[in-house]
Amino acid sequence: MLKILNVLIVATWLVLPLARLTAGSPPDQETKQLKKRHKAQKREAKQQQRAMHKVMAQHEQSSASRARFKNDMKMQRQMLRKSQKDETRRVKDKHKTDKHLHSLS
């Protein structure tokens, strides 16, 4: 009886890590592509803003125009972040809906 109990404990101990590995779903292809696209968009926006900043630094400007320029750059970054966040949320919601529909059928 003790041998059977030990075998069951060892079997459970060996199988438990496998269950943990399969519990978390790996990111699917769509999510990977989304992350890559967002990273590229951030990189491009950063390069564009650096170039614009260099051009603006070459010209004499009033403090009001500098403040306006700085605010415009900030708004562009915020809009990019918001659009990427919305897109990520839509993809996650789509996956949840698909998962829920799959579990119902």
Secondary structure, 3 states (H helix, E strand, C coil): CHHHHHHHHHHHHHHHHHHHHHHCCCCCHHHHHHHHHHHHHHHHHHHHHHHHHHHHHCCCCCHHHHHHHHHHHHHHHHHHHHHHHHHHHHHHHHHHHHHHHHHHC
